[in-house]
């Protein structure tokens, strides 16, 4: 009985020393703004690096933040501002833990979502909420092929197909001629395959609609076509892609 009481007392004492520790987690689109509710948010999972234990999970939501503050602020200065996308985690810990944050998103665009991890020591009672908190940068571009829709069957007499793609920053920020994110700074191409073999690569050009890139691609041989739209931002390596298919039947 004495050993049972002693064990219970030890457990109670350990629980009593645990301190709530708060962590603000944000996901930043590389070269752009925070990823927030408009893109479905970003899921964060916190894990103990040394034990593998999942400590907590949640979704960062809110606005993308202030464009001017984000794009013009000096390096490492706080830029989030009120309402910027965030998830605040609370850990009850009684000793320092080496924590891995796993960020996955944007959740509303699964074809373009990325998983990025970072690690940091978290100390009981020492909140990680100063400045912008714990910010994880997510690279990439959101690419959504609008046309042709998947497995479109063209008219047998068709000699071309119109390709249209929506290309955005991971935060949903638009890419357009002379915009904050200038379309001239991006390379968008369609890789066309025929019956499983790469046939050619065709550039897509910006249209008068923000984030839309398009091209008309000639098709003259019946068969199954694959289409991979690839977007690339040379200045920082951001890259994204989406795939679709179409069929040109025999007459």
N, C-alpha and C positions, 0 to 999 in steps of 0.2 A: 504493500500500500504506500509506503514512504517513497519508493522509487517512482510510482505513478504520480504522486502529488508533486514530486520534484520535477519530473518531466513536464507536467502541465504548467508549473510555475515558470520553468525556463522558457516554454513556448509563449506564455503570456508576456514575459519580460521582453522577448524579442519583438513581439507584435507592438508592444508599447513604445519601442524605440523607432519603429518605422515612421518615416516622415513623408507626407504628401509632397511630391516634386512635380512641378508643372513644366511642360515643354510645348512651345509653339512650333508647329511644323508647317512649312510652306514649300510648294513646288514651283519653280521658276522655269518658264520656257526659255531655252537658250537663245539669247539675242532678242528677247521680247519681254513679256509680262508674266504675272502669276497665273497659274492654271486654276480656274475657279468653277463656279456653278454653271456658267454658260457652256462649259465643255464637259459637264458631268462630274467635275471635281477629280481629285486624286486620292487614292486609298493609301494610307500609311499603316505599316505594321511595324511594331517595335519588338525586337527580339534580344534576348541575352546572348551575346556572342559566345561566351564561355560555356553555357549550358544548353543553348538551343531553345530555351523556353520562350514561347510567345507571350509577351507581357501585356500587350493591348493593341487594338486596331481601330481605325476610324477614318473618316473621309474629310479632307480639307475642302471647304466651301467658302464662297464669298466672291467679291469682284476681282477683276484682273489687276486692279491697282491704277495709280495715276501714271499716264504715259510719259509725261514730261519728267516726273521725278525718277521714273525707272530708267529712262534712256539717257538722261543728262546728269544724274547724280555721280559724284566722285566714287571711285571703287571702294567697296566695303562700308559705305555709309548707309544707314537705315533708309529704306525706300517704300516700305509696305503701305503705310498710311492707314487711316481708319477704313474698315470694311474690306481690306484686301484678303484674299482667300487664305484661310488658316484652319488647322485642326489643333486644338489644345489637348494634349494627353496628360493624364495625371498618373504618376507611378508612386505607389507606397513602398518605399525601399528603406532598408536599414543599414545598407552598406553600399559603397560605390559599385556601379554595374557598368560594364562595357556594353553599350547598347548599339545594335544595328537598326537603322531605320531603312525600311524597304518602301519606296514610293512607286506606285503603279498608276499610270494614267496617260492621257485623259480618258476617263471611263466611258464617255459618250462616243468615243471613236476607237473601238477595239482594234481595228485594222492598223492603227497608227500608234497604239499605246506602247509605252516603254516601261521597263522595270529597272530602277536605279537604286543602289544601296550606298549607305555611308555609315561610318561608325564613330562613336564618341563616348567618352566617359560621362556618366551621369552620377552626381553626388547627392546623397540625401539632403533635402531642404535647399539645395542650390538650383533654383529655377532657371530654365533655359528659355527665357522670354524676353531678354533684353534685345534692343535693336529689332531685327526681323526674326529673331529666334533661330531655329535650325532650318536653313534653306537648302533644299536639294535641287540642283539644276537638272532638268530633263531635256536631252537633245532630241532633235528630229523635226520633221514637218508632218502636218496632217494632210494626207492625200485621199480624196474621195472621188472615185471615177463615177461621173454622172451619166455618161453615155459612151458607148452603148451599154445598156443594162446587161446583167449577166445572162449568158446563153441567148442573146438576141439572134434570131434567125432572119437574115436579110432576104430581100426579094432576090430570086434567082438571077434577075437581070441587073442587079446592082453592080456598080463599078467603083463605089467608094463608100466609106463609112465615116460619120462625123464623130470625133472623139472630143469629149469635154470633161475636164477634171476641176475639182475645187481644191485649191492648195492654200493652206493657212499655216501660220505659226502654231505651235502646240497649245498656246493660250487661246486660239481662235482669232487672233489679230489678223486683219486682212492684208493681202499682198496685192498691190495695184501700182500702175504706172505713176511715178512721182509721189507715191505715198510714203508714210513713215517707214514701211517695209516695201521698198521699191521693186516692182516686178523685174526691172532690168538687172537686179542683183541675184536673180534665181534662174536656174536652168531646169526646164521641164521638158521631158521627152517621153515618147511612147515607144516601147520595145515591142515589136510585132513579130509573133511567131506563127508559123503555118504548119499544122500537123506535127507540132512538137519541136520544130526546128526554128531557131531565130532567123527571121527573114530580113529585117531592117530596123533602123531606129529613126523616128520622125520627131522633129522638134514641135512642141506645142507653144503657141503664142498667147500672150495675155489678151483678153477681150475687154469690152467696155464695162463689164460687170466685175466688181472687186473679187479677187481670188480665183476667177475663172480663166482657165487656159484651154485652148482648143486648136484642132487641126482637122483637115479632111484627109483621110488616108485612102489611097487607091487600093482596091482589091479586085483581082481579075481571075484568080484561080480558086475553084471550089474547094471546100474543106473546112476544117476546124481551125479557128484562129484564137490565139491567146494574146492578151494585151496587158502589158505592165507599164503603168505610168510612174515614172521616177522623177522626183523633184529634188534638187540639190542647191544648197546655198554655199558657194565656194568660200566665202569670207570666214565661215566658222565651222564648216563641215556638216551642218544640219542636212539630213537626208530623210526622205520618206517615200513610200510607194503604196500603190494599190493595184489590184489585178481584176480583170474581167475577161469574158470570152464572148465570141460571136461565131456564127456559122454562115458560110456562103454555100447554099445547096446547089446541086447540079440542076440544070434546066430539065 
